[in-house]
Amino acid sequence: MAKKKKYPEKHQQWIDARKKYHLSHAHIHMAKELGLNPKKFGKLANHKQEPWKLPLPKFIEEIY
């Protein structure tokens, strides 16, 4: 059985956000530089009911 690596909580939040919102390493790097909070990505992410919002990766690129 493989052991799962333990990361500090602040790093684990970014890892979880990357998996959940299908972000690349570059998007995570840009978001960190911008000071974005990975816990708030749910509000920023485009949902099907909100067609006026950009998809999260494009939003991060746009504000970067």
N, CA, C and O atoms as a printed pandas DataFrame, in Angstrom:
     atom_number atom_name residue_name chain_id  residue_number  x_coord  y_coord  z_coord
0              1         N          MET        A               1    0.835   -1.171    0.000
1              2        CA          MET        A               1    0.000    0.000    0.000
2              3         C          MET        A               1    0.889    1.247    0.000
3              4         O          MET        A               1    1.777    1.383    0.842
4              5         N          ALA        A               2    0.649    2.137   -0.932
5              6        CA          ALA        A               2    1.463    3.341   -1.051
6              7         C          ALA        A               2    1.082    4.341    0.037
7              8         O          ALA        A               2   -0.091    4.502    0.377
8              9         N          LYS        A               3    2.093    4.999    0.568
9             10        CA          LYS        A               3    1.851    6.025    1.576
10            11         C          LYS        A               3    1.543    7.338    0.878
11            12         O          LYS        A               3    2.175    7.687   -0.118
12            13         N          LYS        A               4    0.586    8.047    1.400
13            14        CA          LYS        A               4    0.221    9.347    0.858
14            15         C          LYS        A               4    1.064   10.404    1.555
15            16         O          LYS        A               4    1.196   10.399    2.779
16            17         N          LYS        A               5    1.640   11.323    0.756
17            18        CA          LYS        A               5    2.479   12.363    1.331
18            19         C          LYS        A               5    1.619   13.358    2.107
19            20         O          LYS        A               5    0.503   13.686    1.704
20            21         N          LYS        A               6    2.154   13.821    3.207
21            22        CA          LYS        A               6    1.485   14.846    4.012
22            23         C          LYS        A               6    2.144   16.187    3.701
23            24         O          LYS        A               6    3.364   16.330    3.771
24            25         N          TYR        A               7    1.321   17.148    3.362
25            26        CA          TYR        A               7    1.802   18.495    3.095
26            27         C          TYR        A               7    1.219   19.428    4.132
27            28         O          TYR        A               7    0.175   19.138    4.718
28            29         N          PRO        A               8    1.893   20.564    4.368
29            30        CA          PRO        A               8    1.298   21.559    5.271
30            31         C          PRO        A               8   -0.062   22.011    4.734
31            32         O          PRO        A               8   -0.304   21.957    3.528
32            33         N          GLU        A               9   -0.932   22.447    5.613
33            34        CA          GLU        A               9   -2.309   22.788    5.249
34            35         C          GLU        A               9   -2.377   23.830    4.143
35            36         O          GLU        A               9   -3.198   23.707    3.234
36            37         N          LYS        A              10   -1.526   24.860    4.202
37            38        CA          LYS        A              10   -1.609   25.908    3.179
38            39         C          LYS        A              10   -1.227   25.385    1.799
39            40         O          LYS        A              10   -1.757   25.863    0.796
40            41         N          HIS        A              11   -0.323   24.417    1.726
41            42        CA          HIS        A              11    0.044   23.820    0.434
42            43         C          HIS        A              11   -1.025   22.832   -0.023
43            44         O          HIS        A              11   -1.303   22.720   -1.217
44            45         N          GLN        A              12   -1.613   22.131    0.912
45            46        CA          GLN        A              12   -2.642   21.147    0.574
46            47         C          GLN        A              12   -3.867   21.824   -0.036
47            48         O          GLN        A              12   -4.509   21.252   -0.916
48            49         N          GLN        A              13   -4.197   23.023    0.416
49            50        CA          GLN        A              13   -5.331   23.760   -0.147
50            51         C          GLN        A              13   -5.104   24.052   -1.622
51            52         O          GLN        A              13   -6.028   23.933   -2.426
52            53         N          TRP        A              14   -3.878   24.433   -1.987
53            54        CA          TRP        A              14   -3.567   24.704   -3.393
54            55         C          TRP        A              14   -3.596   23.424   -4.219
55            56         O          TRP        A              14   -4.050   23.434   -5.364
56            57         N          ILE        A              15   -3.121   22.336   -3.654
57            58        CA          ILE        A              15   -3.133   21.043   -4.356
58            59         C          ILE        A              15   -4.568   20.610   -4.615
59            60         O          ILE        A              15   -4.900   20.163   -5.714
60            61         N          ASP        A              16   -5.413   20.742   -3.607
61            62        CA          ASP        A              16   -6.823   20.364   -3.759
62            63         C          ASP        A              16   -7.529   21.251   -4.788
63            64         O          ASP        A              16   -8.320   20.758   -5.591
64            65         N          ALA        A              17   -7.247   22.556   -4.767
65            66        CA          ALA        A              17   -7.861   23.480   -5.726
66            67         C          ALA        A              17   -7.420   23.157   -7.144
67            68         O          ALA        A              17   -8.213   23.244   -8.082
68            69         N          ARG        A              18   -6.160   22.784   -7.300
69            70        CA          ARG        A              18   -5.646   22.441   -8.635
70            71         C          ARG        A              18   -6.377   21.233   -9.209
71            72         O          ARG        A              18   -6.731   21.216  -10.388
72            73         N          LYS        A              19   -6.600   20.233   -8.379
73            74        CA          LYS        A              19   -7.309   19.034   -8.829
74            75         C          LYS        A              19   -8.787   19.316   -9.080
75            76         O          LYS        A              19   -9.340   18.879  -10.089
76            77         N          LYS        A              20   -9.426   20.043   -8.170
77            78        CA          LYS        A              20  -10.867   20.271   -8.254
78            79         C          LYS        A              20  -11.253   21.132   -9.448
79            80         O          LYS        A              20  -12.260   20.866  -10.104
80            81         N          TYR        A              21  -10.458   22.166   -9.738
81            82        CA          TYR        A              21  -10.800   23.110  -10.801
82            83         C          TYR        A              21   -9.974   22.895  -12.070
83            84         O          TYR        A              21  -10.025   23.719  -12.983
84            85         N          HIS        A              22   -9.216   21.804  -12.137
85            86        CA          HIS        A              22   -8.443   21.416  -13.327
86            87         C          HIS        A              22   -7.512   22.550  -13.776
87            88         O          HIS        A              22   -7.515   22.942  -14.943
88            89         N          LEU        A              23   -6.727   23.061  -12.846
89            90        CA          LEU        A              23   -5.799   24.147  -13.127
90            91         C          LEU        A              23   -4.409   23.593  -13.376
91            92         O          LEU        A              23   -4.048   22.544  -12.842
92            93         N          SER        A              24   -3.631   24.292  -14.183
93            94        CA          SER        A              24   -2.254   23.889  -14.431
94            95         C          SER        A              24   -1.351   24.481  -13.346
95            96         O          SER        A              24   -1.779   25.307  -12.540
96            97         N          HIS        A              25   -0.115   24.044  -13.349
97            98        CA          HIS        A              25    0.850   24.571  -12.396
98            99         C          HIS        A              25    1.030   26.073  -12.620
99           100         O          HIS        A              25    1.168   26.833  -11.661
100          101         N          ALA        A              26    1.028   26.496  -13.878
101          102        CA          ALA        A              26    1.192   27.915  -14.203
102          103         C          ALA        A              26    0.025   28.736  -13.650
103          104         O          ALA        A              26    0.233   29.842  -13.151
104          105         N          HIS        A              27   -1.202   28.205  -13.734
105          106        CA          HIS        A              27   -2.359   28.921  -13.202
106          107         C          HIS        A              27   -2.256   29.072  -11.682
107          108         O          HIS        A              27   -2.581   30.125  -11.133
108          109         N          ILE        A              28   -1.809   28.028  -11.020
109          110        CA          ILE        A              28   -1.629   28.088   -9.564
110          111         C          ILE        A              28   -0.568   29.116   -9.206
111          112         O          ILE        A              28   -0.732   29.883   -8.257
112          113         N          HIS        A              29    0.521   29.130   -9.968
113          114        CA          HIS        A              29    1.597   30.085   -9.727
114          115         C          HIS        A              29    1.092   31.521   -9.896
115          116         O          HIS        A              29    1.390   32.385   -9.071
116          117         N          MET        A              30    0.329   31.775  -10.961
117          118        CA          MET        A              30   -0.229   33.109  -11.187
118          119         C          MET        A              30   -1.184   33.502  -10.057
119          120         O          MET        A              30   -1.146   34.633   -9.571
120          121         N          ALA        A              31   -2.037   32.565   -9.642
121          122        CA          ALA        A              31   -3.006   32.846   -8.583
122          123         C          ALA        A              31   -2.290   33.172   -7.268
123          124         O          ALA        A              31   -2.721   34.060   -6.532
124          125         N          LYS        A              32   -1.205   32.461   -6.971
125          126        CA          LYS        A              32   -0.445   32.746   -5.752
126          127         C          LYS        A              32    0.167   34.142   -5.808
127          128         O          LYS        A              32    0.139   34.880   -4.823
128          129         N          GLU        A              33    0.725   34.501   -6.975
129          130        CA          GLU        A              33    1.327   35.829   -7.118
130          131         C          GLU        A              33    0.289   36.932   -6.982
131          132         O          GLU        A              33    0.590   38.010   -6.468
132          133         N          LEU        A              34   -0.930   36.669   -7.439
133          134        CA          LEU        A              34   -2.002   37.648   -7.336
134          135         C          LEU        A              34   -2.582   37.733   -5.924
135          136         O          LEU        A              34   -3.316   38.667   -5.603
136          137         N          GLY        A              35   -2.250   36.760   -5.093
137          138        CA          GLY        A              35   -2.752   36.764   -3.722
138          139         C          GLY        A              35   -4.151   36.201   -3.598
139          140         O          GLY        A              35   -4.856   36.500   -2.635
140          141         N          LEU        A              36   -4.566   35.385   -4.563
141          142        CA          LEU        A              36   -5.895   34.785   -4.502
142          143         C          LEU        A              36   -5.942   33.702   -3.433
143          144         O          LEU        A              36   -4.930   33.079   -3.113
144          145         N          ASN        A              37   -7.121   33.494   -2.894
145          146        CA          ASN        A              37   -7.334   32.492   -1.858
146          147         C          ASN        A              37   -7.951   31.252   -2.507
147          148         O          ASN        A              37   -9.013   31.353   -3.121
148          149         N          PRO        A              38   -7.306   30.071   -2.385
149          150        CA          PRO        A              38   -7.856   28.871   -3.027
150          151         C          PRO        A              38   -9.216   28.459   -2.477
151          152         O          PRO        A              38   -9.969   27.759   -3.155
152          153         N          LYS        A              39   -9.539   28.883   -1.262
153          154        CA          LYS        A              39  -10.849   28.560   -0.691
154          155         C          LYS        A              39  -11.965   29.328   -1.390
155          156         O          LYS        A              39  -13.119   28.900   -1.352
156          157         N          LYS        A              40  -11.648   30.452   -2.027
157          158        CA          LYS        A              40  -12.647   31.309   -2.666
158          159         C          LYS        A              40  -12.841   30.990   -4.149
159          160         O          LYS        A              40  -13.633   31.655   -4.815
160          161         N          PHE        A              41  -12.137   29.988   -4.680
161          162        CA          PHE        A              41  -12.231   29.669   -6.104
162          163         C          PHE        A              41  -13.643   29.238   -6.501
163          164         O          PHE        A              41  -14.029   29.421   -7.655
164          165         N          GLY        A              42  -14.408   28.681   -5.594
165          166        CA          GLY        A              42  -15.772   28.267   -5.903
166          167         C          GLY        A              42  -16.644   29.440   -6.323
167          168         O          GLY        A              42  -17.527   29.287   -7.166
168          169         N          LYS        A              43  -16.404   30.602   -5.744
169          170        CA          LYS        A              43  -17.155   31.796   -6.113
170          171         C          LYS        A              43  -16.721   32.336   -7.472
171          172         O          LYS        A              43  -17.518   32.919   -8.207
172          173         N          LEU        A              44  -15.441   32.133   -7.792
173          174        CA          LEU        A              44  -14.902   32.661   -9.042
174          175         C          LEU        A              44  -15.128   31.725  -10.225
175          176         O          LEU        A              44  -15.153   32.162  -11.375
176          177         N          ALA        A              45  -15.291   30.443   -9.938
177          178        CA          ALA        A              45  -15.411   29.454  -11.004
178          179         C          ALA        A              45  -16.713   29.636  -11.772
179          180         O          ALA        A              45  -17.739   30.027  -11.216
180          181         N          ASN        A              46  -16.641   29.344  -13.060
181          182        CA          ASN        A              46  -17.809   29.450  -13.929
182          183         C          ASN        A              46  -18.698   28.236  -13.719
183          184         O          ASN        A              46  -18.249   27.096  -13.838
184          185         N          HIS        A              47  -19.936   28.485  -13.412
185          186        CA          HIS        A              47  -20.924   27.431  -13.304
186          187         C          HIS        A              47  -21.821   27.538  -14.520
187          188         O          HIS        A              47  -21.924   28.607  -15.122
188          189         N          LYS        A              48  -22.455   26.473  -14.880
189          190        CA          LYS        A              48  -23.300   26.473  -16.077
190          191         C          LYS        A              48  -24.432   27.494  -15.976
191          192         O          LYS        A              48  -24.920   27.969  -17.001
192          193         N          GLN        A              49  -24.858   27.839  -14.759
193          194        CA          GLN        A              49  -25.941   28.811  -14.594
194          195         C          GLN        A              49  -25.445   30.252  -14.775
195          196         O          GLN        A              49  -26.252   31.176  -14.879
196          197         N          GLU        A              50  -24.129   30.441  -14.812
197          198        CA          GLU        A              50  -23.565   31.789  -14.877
198          199         C          GLU        A              50  -22.720   31.936  -16.147
199          200         O          GLU        A              50  -21.491   31.954  -16.073
200          201         N          PRO        A              51  -23.375   32.041  -17.315
201          202        CA          PRO        A              51  -22.631   32.058  -18.576
202          203         C          PRO        A              51  -21.797   33.322  -18.790
203          204         O          PRO        A              51  -20.935   33.335  -19.669
204          205         N          TRP        A              52  -22.026   34.384  -18.016
205          206        CA          TRP        A              52  -21.261   35.613  -18.196
206          207         C          TRP        A              52  -19.865   35.515  -17.596
207          208         O          TRP        A              52  -18.998   36.329  -17.913
208          209         N          LYS        A              53  -19.638   34.527  -16.731
209          210        CA          LYS        A              53  -18.330   34.386  -16.092
210          211         C          LYS        A              53  -17.360   33.651  -17.020
211          212         O          LYS        A              53  -17.743   32.745  -17.761
212          213         N          LEU        A              54  -16.103   34.067  -16.956
213          214        CA          LEU        A              54  -15.053   33.351  -17.666
214          215         C          LEU        A              54  -14.740   32.060  -16.916
215          216         O          LEU        A              54  -14.922   31.998  -15.700
216          217         N          PRO        A              55  -14.274   31.032  -17.615
217          218        CA          PRO        A              55  -13.782   29.859  -16.897
218          219         C          PRO        A              55  -12.613   30.275  -15.991
219          220         O          PRO        A              55  -11.885   31.215  -16.311
220          221         N          LEU        A              56  -12.437   29.597  -14.893
221          222        CA          LEU        A              56  -11.451   29.994  -13.878
222          223         C          LEU        A              56  -10.033   30.135  -14.444
223          224         O          LEU        A              56   -9.375   31.128  -14.135
224          225         N          PRO        A              57   -9.525   29.193  -15.260
225          226        CA          PRO        A              57   -8.165   29.385  -15.795
226          227         C          PRO        A              57   -8.047   30.657  -16.644
227          228         O          PRO        A              57   -7.042   31.363  -16.556
228          229         N          LYS        A              58   -9.047   30.953  -17.453
229          230        CA          LYS        A              58   -9.010   32.158  -18.282
230          231         C          LYS        A              58   -9.151   33.414  -17.418
231          232         O          LYS        A              58   -8.551   34.444  -17.725
232          233         N          PHE        A              59   -9.926   33.337  -16.359
233          234        CA          PHE        A              59  -10.077   34.464  -15.444
234          235         C          PHE        A              59   -8.742   34.794  -14.784
235          236         O          PHE        A              59   -8.364   35.962  -14.688
236          237         N          ILE        A              60   -8.033   33.769  -14.332
237          238        CA          ILE        A              60   -6.735   33.979  -13.696
238          239         C          ILE        A              60   -5.759   34.601  -14.699
239          240         O          ILE        A              60   -5.028   35.530  -14.357
240          241         N          GLU        A              61   -5.745   34.094  -15.930
241          242        CA          GLU        A              61   -4.865   34.663  -16.956
242          243         C          GLU        A              61   -5.230   36.115  -17.244
243          244         O          GLU        A              61   -4.348   36.955  -17.419
244          245         N          GLU        A              62   -6.515   36.410  -17.293
245          246        CA          GLU        A              62   -6.985   37.759  -17.620
246          247         C          GLU        A              62   -6.535   38.777  -16.563
247          248         O          GLU        A              62   -6.062   39.860  -16.908
248          249         N          ILE        A              63   -6.680   38.434  -15.295
249          250        CA          ILE        A              63   -6.306   39.404  -14.261
250          251         C          ILE        A              63   -4.790   39.422  -14.000
251          252         O          ILE        A              63   -4.279   40.363  -13.393
252          253         N          TYR        A              64   -4.081   38.398  -14.453
253          254        CA          TYR        A              64   -2.628   38.364  -14.284
254          255         C          TYR        A              64   -1.998   39.325  -15.262
255          256         O          TYR        A              64   -0.775   39.459  -15.295
